[in-house]
Amino acid sequence: ARLARCGFLVALGEPLASEVGDIAKGMNAMSATRLDEYDFDARLAAYNLASQEATLSALSADGMAVLASQALYDLRDLDVAVRNHAARLLTSLMACLCAVCGPGGVDPRAASGGAGQQNA
């Protein structure tokens, strides 16, 4: 079901979809040859791409929220590699947010409804 939602996100063609849709789709990739088995290469490659500073610094606040949601979901996964990559992404997201927001805690990229709010 999560992979179908990712496909829907990509198919929408919205800016958010082009920003994180392919990464989210990779984070939910399933094996094409085995039933109910992850495509670990695709999942871990997507997490590696998402964790790069260049990727994170180009994301909007909404894009970061999508990736954070996926990582939080995968922290409960049974596979240690997936959990470790999810934890690393969350750490990278926090470091990026701290660098962008600075001491005041305001993200200048926040959506219009969230602009000027303090980050928790």
N, C-alpha and C positions, 0 to 999 in steps of 0.2 A: 504494500500500500504506500509506503514512503517513497519508493522508486516511482510509482505512478504520479504522486504529487510533485516530485521533482521534474518529471517529464511535462506535466501540466505547467509548471512554473516556467520552463524553457519555452514551451509552445506559446505562452502568452505574448512573448516578445516585448514585455515591459522592460524598462531600464534595469530594474532589480534582477529580472530574469537573465539578462545578458551579463550582468555583473557577477552573479553567484550561481546561476542555474546549472551550468556545466560542472562546477565544483561540487555542488550539493548532489548532483546526479552521480558523480564519481564516488562520493562518500557513501552512497547507498547501492553501489554496483553489486550485482549478483552474477554468479558463474553462468556462462552460456552452455556449459557442458554437464554441469552437475546440478541436480535438483536441490533447492534450498541451501545452497552453499555460496558464501561470499566470493566475489572476485577480489581477492586480497591485493593483488597488484594494482588494480584500479582504485580501490579504496585508499590504500596507503599513499599512492601517487597523488591523489586528490588532497589528502591531508597534508602532504609535503608541500604542494603548491599553495594551499591555503595558509600555511604557517610561515611562508616567506614574507619578509618585511615589505618587499615591493608590492606583493599582492594585497597585504593588509592595509598599507598606507593609501592604496588607491580605492578602497572600499568606502561606501557611504555608511552612515550609522545603521541604516536598515540592512545593508549587506552584512555588516558585522553581526547584527542580531540573528540573521538566518544561520550564519556559520556557528555562532555560539549555541544556538538552539540544537543544531545537529551534534555538536561536540558534547553538549550536556546529555543528550539522548544516548550517545555512544559510550559515555562513561559507565553505563550499566551493562555494556556488552560483555558476553562471556569470554571473548577473545582478548588476550592480554595486549597484543599488538594494536588492535583497534582502540582499546582503552588508553594505552600509552600515547598514541597519536592524538586522540581527543584531548587528553590532558595537556599535551604540548601545545595544541592549537589554542586552548583556553589561556594558557600562560602567555603565548604570543599575542593574543588579542588584548589581554590586560596590559601588557607592556606597550603595545601600540596606542591603546587608549590613554595611558598615562603620559606618553610622549606628546600626543595630540592635545589632550585636555589641559595639561599643565596643572599648576597648583590650585586654580579656581574650580577645576572639575567640569568646565563647560566645553562641550564638543562643538566646534564651529560648523561641523558637517551635519549636525543633528537635523532631522526632518523639521519642517515648519512648526508642527505641533509640539515638538520637543525641544526646540531651540531655547537656549537660555536656562534650561533646567539643570540642576545639580545632578551629577552622576553618582550612583550609589556604589 
